[in-house]
Amino acid sequence: MLETVFFSELENAKPTLQFGKVFHCVEMLGINVYALYREDDSEMYT
């Protein structure tokens, strides 16, 4: 069971949220999440 505090932190984009809880929340909402591999992310750090 997810707590009200967690939903508040999720809504406010708290950087230390746990992926497992976020994915559980997303699953409850019926949303599919996909991740893609970045071929070249060197531009991100320049």
HELIX and SHEET records of a PDB file:
HELIX    1   1 THR A    4  GLU A   11  1                                   8    
HELIX    2   2 PHE A   19  MET A   28  1                                  10    
HELIX    3   3 SER A   42  TYR A   45  5                                   4    
END                                                                             
